[in-house]
Amino acid sequence: MRTDDFTCLHAETRERVLVVSIDYAPINLMDAALIKELDTVARRVARSADIHVVILRSSLPNFFIAHADVGMIADQKPREGVHTPWTNGFQQMTERFRRLPQITIGQIEGHAGGGGCELLLALDMRFAAIGKARLSQPEVGLGIIPGGGGTQRLARLAGRSRALEIILGCEGFDAETAERYGYVNRALPADTIAGFVDRLATRIAGFPKEAVQRAKASVLAAERDWESGLALENGHFEQCLRTPGTQERLRRFLDIGGQTETGERRLDALLTRL
């Protein structure tokens, strides 16, 4: 699979496992450029017969993906006079990963927030490093809601009550709590997570490809009505953008340090200031 045209990430294939490392300093911000490259990866993987498993990880020590670009969101213009439910481009990118025939694994060794978490939730499995991983959905604190599938996937993984705690509390979850909530598969020691994920991916990639893919397809068949749920989520997201004060709140977040490396490491405090 071609990987030499990426600028936000790099990828290598070994033993039928594609390892995609997000390398978009300083915080791996989920902006238009990163979204485009992730979408390209998903499209190319879907057409590759030689790749059986995909690992997503970060090259930065403190961030998996900080969150979606707040400035990009603030500039978004809600569609007027359109009543037909529809899904947005970011939802479509994360869904592309969920529907891949290949197995997808997220390796979390830093902060994953907002859209970064929503990408992880679309993967088949997630593993978090103890003492390093931090997961959060800060959107409501900014006056919006998760708009990349987070409301739908968290409700399925963690249950209604815990999903609402995560989404409405807007606080970071460490690896152990995330494991207990069903947010991630396992919390693993930071010095062993890479070896564990690599071994698991290689193990799965070594099993008969057709059996692995048919097993995944059967599990996905148990998940119903994704399209309408995502369309409803997107409709509520757009309504939030129309709410008086939302644009001001998004801009204020940037003014007080949002999307800087220092500010993102104290994201809970920034949201409280808002």
C-alpha positions, 0 to 999 in steps of 0.5 A, spaced: 500 500 500 502 506 498 504 511 504 509 515 501 505 521 500 503 522 507 505 529 511 501 528 518 502 520 519 507 515 516 506 508 515 509 501 515 507 494 513 510 488 517 507 481 517 501 483 514 500 488 519 500 496 517 502 500 523 500 507 522 503 513 526 500 519 527 506 525 527 503 531 526 506 536 532 505 539 536 498 536 538 496 531 533 490 536 531 484 533 528 484 538 522 482 538 515 489 535 513 489 530 518 482 528 517 483 527 509 490 523 510 486 518 515 480 517 510 485 516 505 488 510 509 482 507 510 480 507 503 487 504 501 486 499 506 479 497 504 482 495 497 489 492 500 489 484 500 495 484 503 493 487 510 490 483 515 490 488 521 491 495 522 494 499 528 493 506 529 498 509 534 502 516 535 509 518 534 508 524 539 509 522 547 503 526 550 498 526 545 494 520 540 490 526 537 488 532 541 481 533 538 478 536 532 480 543 530 476 548 534 477 553 529 475 549 523 468 547 527 467 555 529 468 556 521 463 551 519 456 553 516 450 549 518 446 548 512 439 552 512 433 549 510 435 542 509 431 537 513 433 530 510 437 527 516 445 526 513 451 524 516 457 529 516 464 528 513 468 526 519 462 521 521 463 518 514 471 517 515 470 514 522 465 509 519 470 507 514 474 505 519 469 501 523 467 497 516 473 495 514 474 488 513 481 488 516 481 488 524 483 495 527 487 496 533 488 503 537 494 504 541 493 510 546 499 512 550 497 520 550 491 524 550 485 522 546 480 527 546 474 529 542 474 527 535 481 523 537 477 519 541 471 518 536 476 515 531 478 510 537 471 508 538 470 506 531 476 501 531 475 494 533 479 494 539 483 500 544 488 499 549 491 504 553 497 505 557 497 506 564 499 513 567 500 516 560 493 515 556 487 520 558 481 520 554 475 525 554 469 528 550 470 536 551 465 538 546 459 540 551 464 544 555 465 548 548 457 548 547 457 543 542 456 535 542 460 529 539 459 530 532 463 524 529 460 518 532 461 519 539 454 519 542 452 513 538 459 509 540 459 510 547 452 509 549 453 502 546 460 500 549 459 504 556 452 504 557 447 510 557 449 512 564 456 512 563 456 515 556 452 521 559 457 521 565 463 521 559 460 526 555 456 531 560 462 531 565 467 533 560 473 530 564 479 526 562 479 519 564 485 515 566 487 508 563 484 504 569 477 508 569 477 507 561 478 500 562 472 499 567 467 503 563 468 499 557 471 505 554 478 501 552 479 493 552 485 494 557 489 498 561 496 496 560 503 498 563 506 503 559 513 499 558 509 493 555 503 496 551 507 496 544 509 489 545 502 487 547 499 490 541 504 488 536 504 481 538 496 481 538 496 484 531 501 479 529 497 473 532 491 475 528 494 477 522 497 469 522 490 466 522 486 464 516 484 471 513 477 469 511 475 466 518 478 473 521 474 477 516 467 473 517 468 473 524 468 481 524 462 481 519 458 477 524 460 481 530 458 488 526 451 485 524 449 485 531 450 492 531 444 495 528 441 502 525 448 506 525 446 510 519 440 513 522 443 514 529 449 518 526 444 522 522 441 524 528 447 526 532 449 530 526 443 534 526 443 535 534 451 538 532 448 543 527 443 545 532 448 547 537 452 551 532 446 555 531 445 556 538 447 563 540 453 564 544 456 558 541 461 561 536 463 566 541 465 560 546 469 556 541 473 562 539 474 564 547 477 557 548 482 558 543 484 565 546 485 562 553 490 557 550 486 551 547 490 547 542 496 549 545 501 544 547 500 547 554 493 548 554 491 541 552 495 538 558 490 542 562 484 541 558 479 540 564 481 547 567 480 550 560 473 548 560 472 550 567 474 557 565 469 557 559 
